[in-house]
Amino acid sequence: MIKLSLFPKDKKFFVLFNNLSQCLVEIAKEFQLFLHTYQDNPIVTANQTRDLVESSAALKKIVSLDSHGDGLSEDLLKTLFSTFVTPMDREDIHALTKTLTSIIAHINGAARRFDMYHVHSVEPAVHELTQILLECTNELSFLIERLDNLSSLERFTPHLEKLNQLEKEADKIYRSSIKQLFNEPQDTLHVMKWKDIFECLENAIDKCHSAGSILMGIILKYA
Protein backbone atom coordinates (compact mmCIF):
# COMPACT_ATOMS: atom_id res chain seq x y z
CA MET A 1 0.00 0.00 0.00
CA ILE A 2 1.40 3.40 -0.99
CA LYS A 3 1.43 5.94 1.83
CA LEU A 4 0.45 9.40 0.66
CA SER A 5 2.31 12.37 2.10
CA LEU A 6 0.09 15.07 3.60
CA PHE A 7 2.91 17.61 3.41
CA PRO A 8 2.88 20.31 0.71
CA LYS A 9 5.87 20.19 -1.61
CA ASP A 10 7.15 23.63 -0.48
CA LYS A 11 10.38 22.95 1.43
CA LYS A 12 11.09 26.44 2.80
CA PHE A 13 10.01 25.60 6.37
CA PHE A 14 12.16 22.49 6.43
CA VAL A 15 15.18 24.41 5.15
CA LEU A 16 14.72 27.10 7.80
CA PHE A 17 14.27 24.53 10.57
CA ASN A 18 17.37 22.67 9.40
CA ASN A 19 19.34 25.91 9.52
CA LEU A 20 18.04 26.67 13.01
CA SER A 21 18.89 23.17 14.27
CA GLN A 22 22.42 23.47 12.83
CA CYS A 23 22.81 26.80 14.62
CA LEU A 24 21.71 25.06 17.82
CA VAL A 25 24.31 22.31 17.49
CA GLU A 26 27.03 24.84 16.64
CA ILE A 27 26.36 27.03 19.68
CA ALA A 28 26.40 23.99 21.98
CA LYS A 29 29.77 22.97 20.51
CA GLU A 30 31.14 26.49 20.90
CA PHE A 31 30.00 26.63 24.52
CA GLN A 32 31.83 23.37 25.22
CA LEU A 33 34.94 24.80 23.55
CA PHE A 34 34.55 27.99 25.57
CA LEU A 35 34.49 25.97 28.81
CA HIS A 36 37.60 23.95 27.91
CA THR A 37 39.46 27.11 26.90
CA TYR A 38 38.35 28.83 30.09
CA GLN A 39 39.38 25.84 32.20
CA ASP A 40 42.87 25.81 30.70
CA ASN A 41 43.42 29.56 30.76
CA PRO A 42 40.79 31.53 32.69
CA ILE A 43 40.37 34.98 31.22
CA VAL A 44 38.93 36.42 34.40
CA THR A 45 41.41 36.85 37.26
CA ALA A 46 40.98 37.86 40.86
CA ASN A 47 42.21 41.37 40.09
CA GLN A 48 40.67 42.31 36.78
CA THR A 49 38.41 41.20 33.99
CA ARG A 50 38.23 42.09 30.33
CA ASP A 51 35.15 41.95 28.17
CA LEU A 52 35.06 38.25 27.27
CA VAL A 53 33.30 38.96 24.00
CA GLU A 54 36.40 40.81 22.87
CA SER A 55 39.00 38.49 24.41
CA SER A 56 37.44 35.05 23.84
CA ALA A 57 37.00 33.81 20.27
CA ALA A 58 34.61 31.09 21.44
CA LEU A 59 32.34 33.53 23.30
CA LYS A 60 32.41 35.91 20.36
CA LYS A 61 31.19 33.02 18.18
CA ILE A 62 28.49 32.16 20.74
CA VAL A 63 27.16 35.73 20.69
CA SER A 64 27.22 35.70 16.88
CA LEU A 65 25.35 32.38 16.74
CA ASP A 66 22.75 33.70 19.17
CA SER A 67 22.14 36.64 16.84
CA HIS A 68 22.04 34.29 13.84
CA GLY A 69 19.48 32.12 15.62
CA ASP A 70 17.29 35.16 16.28
CA GLY A 71 17.44 36.00 12.58
CA LEU A 72 16.43 32.47 11.57
CA SER A 73 13.58 32.56 14.08
CA GLU A 74 12.34 35.84 12.58
CA ASP A 75 12.51 34.33 9.10
CA LEU A 76 10.50 31.31 10.23
CA LEU A 77 7.80 33.41 11.87
CA LYS A 78 7.58 35.79 8.90
CA THR A 79 7.25 32.80 6.59
CA LEU A 80 4.60 31.31 8.86
CA PHE A 81 2.50 34.47 8.82
CA SER A 82 2.82 34.91 5.06
CA THR A 83 2.17 31.32 3.98
CA PHE A 84 -1.38 30.18 3.30
CA VAL A 85 -0.75 26.42 3.35
CA THR A 86 1.87 25.18 5.82
CA PRO A 87 3.43 21.69 5.94
CA MET A 88 2.61 21.32 9.65
CA ASP A 89 0.08 22.82 12.02
CA ARG A 90 0.80 26.51 12.53
CA GLU A 91 0.82 26.05 16.30
CA ASP A 92 3.54 23.38 16.01
CA ILE A 93 5.70 25.54 13.75
CA HIS A 94 5.39 28.48 16.13
CA ALA A 95 6.05 26.40 19.26
CA LEU A 96 9.05 24.59 17.77
CA THR A 97 10.57 27.86 16.51
CA LYS A 98 10.24 29.60 19.87
CA THR A 99 11.52 26.58 21.82
CA LEU A 100 14.63 26.09 19.66
CA THR A 101 15.38 29.81 19.87
CA SER A 102 15.05 29.76 23.66
CA ILE A 103 17.61 26.92 23.90
CA ILE A 104 20.10 29.07 21.97
CA ALA A 105 19.32 32.04 24.24
CA HIS A 106 19.91 29.95 27.40
CA ILE A 107 23.31 28.79 26.12
CA ASN A 108 24.31 32.35 25.29
CA GLY A 109 23.06 33.44 28.72
CA ALA A 110 25.16 30.79 30.49
CA ALA A 111 28.30 31.87 28.63
CA ARG A 112 27.65 35.56 29.27
CA ARG A 113 27.45 34.92 33.02
CA PHE A 114 31.14 34.04 33.12
CA ASP A 115 31.80 37.69 32.29
CA MET A 116 28.95 39.13 34.36
CA TYR A 117 29.94 37.21 37.50
CA HIS A 118 33.75 37.34 37.15
CA VAL A 119 33.96 33.55 37.30
CA HIS A 120 37.50 32.38 38.08
CA SER A 121 37.21 28.63 37.46
CA VAL A 122 34.76 26.11 36.06
CA GLU A 123 32.73 23.77 38.27
CA PRO A 124 33.21 20.13 37.09
CA ALA A 125 29.46 19.46 36.84
CA VAL A 126 29.17 22.16 34.16
CA HIS A 127 31.19 19.99 31.79
CA GLU A 128 28.82 17.07 32.42
CA LEU A 129 25.72 19.19 31.79
CA THR A 130 27.27 20.70 28.68
CA GLN A 131 28.04 17.27 27.22
CA ILE A 132 24.42 16.24 27.80
CA LEU A 133 23.25 19.49 26.23
CA LEU A 134 25.38 18.83 23.15
CA GLU A 135 23.97 15.30 22.84
CA CYS A 136 20.44 16.72 23.13
CA THR A 137 21.05 19.20 20.32
CA ASN A 138 22.42 16.42 18.11
CA GLU A 139 19.29 14.34 18.72
CA LEU A 140 17.05 17.31 17.90
CA SER A 141 19.03 17.99 14.74
CA PHE A 142 18.62 14.37 13.62
CA LEU A 143 14.84 14.58 14.09
CA ILE A 144 14.44 17.99 12.47
CA GLU A 145 16.50 17.04 9.42
CA ARG A 146 13.99 14.24 8.72
CA LEU A 147 10.77 16.18 9.22
CA ASP A 148 10.17 16.34 5.48
CA ASN A 149 10.19 12.55 5.16
CA LEU A 150 8.17 11.00 7.98
CA SER A 151 8.07 7.54 6.43
CA SER A 152 7.98 5.49 9.63
CA LEU A 153 7.60 6.11 13.34
CA GLU A 154 10.07 3.38 14.28
CA ARG A 155 13.19 5.21 13.12
CA PHE A 156 12.37 8.25 15.30
CA THR A 157 11.50 6.40 18.51
CA PRO A 158 15.09 5.70 19.70
CA HIS A 159 16.00 9.37 19.36
CA LEU A 160 12.91 10.55 21.22
CA GLU A 161 13.64 8.04 23.98
CA LYS A 162 17.26 9.23 24.08
CA LEU A 163 16.10 12.80 24.68
CA ASN A 164 14.00 11.62 27.63
CA GLN A 165 16.93 9.68 29.03
CA LEU A 166 19.31 12.65 28.68
CA GLU A 167 16.85 14.98 30.41
CA LYS A 168 16.56 12.61 33.38
CA GLU A 169 20.35 12.28 33.59
CA ALA A 170 20.71 16.06 33.55
CA ASP A 171 18.15 16.39 36.35
CA LYS A 172 20.23 14.10 38.55
CA ILE A 173 23.43 16.04 37.88
CA TYR A 174 21.66 19.36 38.44
CA ARG A 175 20.14 18.29 41.79
CA SER A 176 23.45 16.85 42.96
CA SER A 177 25.32 20.02 41.95
CA ILE A 178 22.90 22.33 43.74
CA LYS A 179 22.97 20.12 46.83
CA GLN A 180 26.77 20.23 46.88
CA LEU A 181 26.78 24.00 46.44
CA PHE A 182 24.70 24.49 49.56
CA ASN A 183 26.28 21.63 51.48
CA GLU A 184 29.83 22.92 51.06
CA PRO A 185 29.38 26.68 50.64
CA GLN A 186 32.59 28.58 49.93
CA ASP A 187 30.85 31.94 50.11
CA THR A 188 27.43 33.34 49.35
CA LEU A 189 28.45 34.92 46.04
CA HIS A 190 29.97 31.67 44.81
CA VAL A 191 26.71 29.84 45.55
CA MET A 192 24.60 32.52 43.84
CA LYS A 193 26.78 32.61 40.72
CA TRP A 194 26.90 28.88 40.14
CA LYS A 195 23.27 28.26 41.06
CA ASP A 196 22.32 30.68 38.27
CA ILE A 197 24.72 29.13 35.73
CA PHE A 198 23.52 25.61 36.57
CA GLU A 199 19.93 26.78 36.14
CA CYS A 200 20.70 28.26 32.69
CA LEU A 201 22.05 24.91 31.51
CA GLU A 202 19.23 22.96 33.16
CA ASN A 203 16.70 25.24 31.46
CA ALA A 204 18.40 24.72 28.10
CA ILE A 205 18.22 20.93 28.52
CA ASP A 206 14.59 21.13 29.67
CA LYS A 207 13.78 23.13 26.53
CA CYS A 208 15.47 20.42 24.44
CA HIS A 209 13.09 17.95 26.06
CA SER A 210 10.17 20.29 25.29
CA ALA A 211 11.28 20.53 21.66
CA GLY A 212 11.39 16.73 21.57
CA SER A 213 7.80 16.60 22.81
CA ILE A 214 6.70 19.01 20.08
CA LEU A 215 8.50 16.92 17.48
CA MET A 216 6.93 13.76 18.81
CA GLY A 217 3.50 15.35 18.37
CA ILE A 218 4.33 16.29 14.78
CA ILE A 219 5.70 12.84 14.01
CA LEU A 220 2.63 11.11 15.48
CA LYS A 221 0.37 13.25 13.28
CA TYR A 222 2.16 12.65 10.00
CA ALA A 223 4.32 9.50 10.23
C-alpha positions as CSV (number, residue, x, y, z in Angstrom):
1,M,0.0,0.0,0.0
2,I,1.4,3.4,-1.0
3,K,1.4,5.9,1.8
4,L,0.5,9.4,0.7
5,S,2.3,12.4,2.1
6,L,0.1,15.1,3.6
7,F,2.9,17.6,3.4
8,P,2.9,20.3,0.7
9,K,5.9,20.2,-1.6
10,D,7.2,23.6,-0.5
11,K,10.4,22.9,1.4
12,K,11.1,26.4,2.8
13,F,10.0,25.6,6.4
14,F,12.2,22.5,6.4
15,V,15.2,24.4,5.1
16,L,14.7,27.1,7.8
17,F,14.3,24.5,10.6
18,N,17.4,22.7,9.4
19,N,19.3,25.9,9.5
20,L,18.0,26.7,13.0
21,S,18.9,23.2,14.3
22,Q,22.4,23.5,12.8
23,C,22.8,26.8,14.6
24,L,21.7,25.1,17.8
25,V,24.3,22.3,17.5
26,E,27.0,24.8,16.6
27,I,26.4,27.0,19.7
28,A,26.4,24.0,22.0
29,K,29.8,23.0,20.5
30,E,31.1,26.5,20.9
31,F,30.0,26.6,24.5
32,Q,31.8,23.4,25.2
33,L,34.9,24.8,23.5
34,F,34.5,28.0,25.6
35,L,34.5,26.0,28.8
36,H,37.6,24.0,27.9
37,T,39.5,27.1,26.9
38,Y,38.3,28.8,30.1
39,Q,39.4,25.8,32.2
40,D,42.9,25.8,30.7
41,N,43.4,29.6,30.8
42,P,40.8,31.5,32.7
43,I,40.4,35.0,31.2
44,V,38.9,36.4,34.4
45,T,41.4,36.8,37.3
46,A,41.0,37.9,40.9
47,N,42.2,41.4,40.1
48,Q,40.7,42.3,36.8
49,T,38.4,41.2,34.0
50,R,38.2,42.1,30.3
51,D,35.2,41.9,28.2
52,L,35.1,38.2,27.3
53,V,33.3,39.0,24.0
54,E,36.4,40.8,22.9
55,S,39.0,38.5,24.4
56,S,37.4,35.1,23.8
57,A,37.0,33.8,20.3
58,A,34.6,31.1,21.4
59,L,32.3,33.5,23.3
60,K,32.4,35.9,20.4
61,K,31.2,33.0,18.2
62,I,28.5,32.2,20.7
63,V,27.2,35.7,20.7
64,S,27.2,35.7,16.9
65,L,25.3,32.4,16.7
66,D,22.7,33.7,19.2
67,S,22.1,36.6,16.8
68,H,22.0,34.3,13.8
69,G,19.5,32.1,15.6
70,D,17.3,35.2,16.3
71,G,17.4,36.0,12.6
72,L,16.4,32.5,11.6
73,S,13.6,32.6,14.1
74,E,12.3,35.8,12.6
75,D,12.5,34.3,9.1
76,L,10.5,31.3,10.2
77,L,7.8,33.4,11.9
78,K,7.6,35.8,8.9
79,T,7.2,32.8,6.6
80,L,4.6,31.3,8.9
81,F,2.5,34.5,8.8
82,S,2.8,34.9,5.1
83,T,2.2,31.3,4.0
84,F,-1.4,30.2,3.3
85,V,-0.8,26.4,3.4
86,T,1.9,25.2,5.8
87,P,3.4,21.7,5.9
88,M,2.6,21.3,9.7
89,D,0.1,22.8,12.0
90,R,0.8,26.5,12.5
91,E,0.8,26.0,16.3
92,D,3.5,23.4,16.0
93,I,5.7,25.5,13.7
94,H,5.4,28.5,16.1
95,A,6.0,26.4,19.3
96,L,9.1,24.6,17.8
97,T,10.6,27.9,16.5
98,K,10.2,29.6,19.9
99,T,11.5,26.6,21.8
100,L,14.6,26.1,19.7
101,T,15.4,29.8,19.9
102,S,15.0,29.8,23.7
103,I,17.6,26.9,23.9
104,I,20.1,29.1,22.0
105,A,19.3,32.0,24.2
106,H,19.9,30.0,27.4
107,I,23.3,28.8,26.1
108,N,24.3,32.3,25.3
109,G,23.1,33.4,28.7
110,A,25.2,30.8,30.5
111,A,28.3,31.9,28.6
112,R,27.6,35.6,29.3
113,R,27.4,34.9,33.0
114,F,31.1,34.0,33.1
115,D,31.8,37.7,32.3
116,M,29.0,39.1,34.4
117,Y,29.9,37.2,37.5
118,H,33.7,37.3,37.1
119,V,34.0,33.6,37.3
120,H,37.5,32.4,38.1
121,S,37.2,28.6,37.5
122,V,34.8,26.1,36.1
123,E,32.7,23.8,38.3
124,P,33.2,20.1,37.1
125,A,29.5,19.5,36.8
126,V,29.2,22.2,34.2
127,H,31.2,20.0,31.8
128,E,28.8,17.1,32.4
129,L,25.7,19.2,31.8
130,T,27.3,20.7,28.7
131,Q,28.0,17.3,27.2
132,I,24.4,16.2,27.8
133,L,23.2,19.5,26.2
134,L,25.4,18.8,23.1
135,E,24.0,15.3,22.8
136,C,20.4,16.7,23.1
137,T,21.0,19.2,20.3
138,N,22.4,16.4,18.1
139,E,19.3,14.3,18.7
140,L,17.1,17.3,17.9
141,S,19.0,18.0,14.7
142,F,18.6,14.4,13.6
143,L,14.8,14.6,14.1
144,I,14.4,18.0,12.5
145,E,16.5,17.0,9.4
146,R,14.0,14.2,8.7
147,L,10.8,16.2,9.2
148,D,10.2,16.3,5.5
149,N,10.2,12.5,5.2
150,L,8.2,11.0,8.0
151,S,8.1,7.5,6.4
152,S,8.0,5.5,9.6
153,L,7.6,6.1,13.3
154,E,10.1,3.4,14.3
155,R,13.2,5.2,13.1
156,F,12.4,8.2,15.3
157,T,11.5,6.4,18.5
158,P,15.1,5.7,19.7
159,H,16.0,9.4,19.4
160,L,12.9,10.6,21.2
161,E,13.6,8.0,24.0
162,K,17.3,9.2,24.1
163,L,16.1,12.8,24.7
164,N,14.0,11.6,27.6
165,Q,16.9,9.7,29.0
166,L,19.3,12.6,28.7
167,E,16.9,15.0,30.4
168,K,16.6,12.6,33.4
169,E,20.3,12.3,33.6
170,A,20.7,16.1,33.6
171,D,18.1,16.4,36.3
172,K,20.2,14.1,38.6
173,I,23.4,16.0,37.9
174,Y,21.7,19.4,38.4
175,R,20.1,18.3,41.8
176,S,23.5,16.8,43.0
177,S,25.3,20.0,42.0
178,I,22.9,22.3,43.7
179,K,23.0,20.1,46.8
180,Q,26.8,20.2,46.9
181,L,26.8,24.0,46.4
182,F,24.7,24.5,49.6
183,N,26.3,21.6,51.5
184,E,29.8,22.9,51.1
185,P,29.4,26.7,50.6
186,Q,32.6,28.6,49.9
187,D,30.9,31.9,50.1
188,T,27.4,33.3,49.4
189,L,28.4,34.9,46.0
190,H,30.0,31.7,44.8
191,V,26.7,29.8,45.5
192,M,24.6,32.5,43.8
193,K,26.8,32.6,40.7
194,W,26.9,28.9,40.1
195,K,23.3,28.3,41.1
196,D,22.3,30.7,38.3
197,I,24.7,29.1,35.7
198,F,23.5,25.6,36.6
199,E,19.9,26.8,36.1
200,C,20.7,28.3,32.7
201,L,22.0,24.9,31.5
202,E,19.2,23.0,33.2
203,N,16.7,25.2,31.5
204,A,18.4,24.7,28.1
205,I,18.2,20.9,28.5
206,D,14.6,21.1,29.7
207,K,13.8,23.1,26.5
208,C,15.5,20.4,24.4
209,H,13.1,18.0,26.1
210,S,10.2,20.3,25.3
211,A,11.3,20.5,21.7
212,G,11.4,16.7,21.6
213,S,7.8,16.6,22.8
214,I,6.7,19.0,20.1
215,L,8.5,16.9,17.5
216,M,6.9,13.8,18.8
217,G,3.5,15.3,18.4
218,I,4.3,16.3,14.8
219,I,5.7,12.8,14.0
220,L,2.6,11.1,15.5
221,K,0.4,13.3,13.3
222,Y,2.2,12.7,10.0
223,A,4.3,9.5,10.2
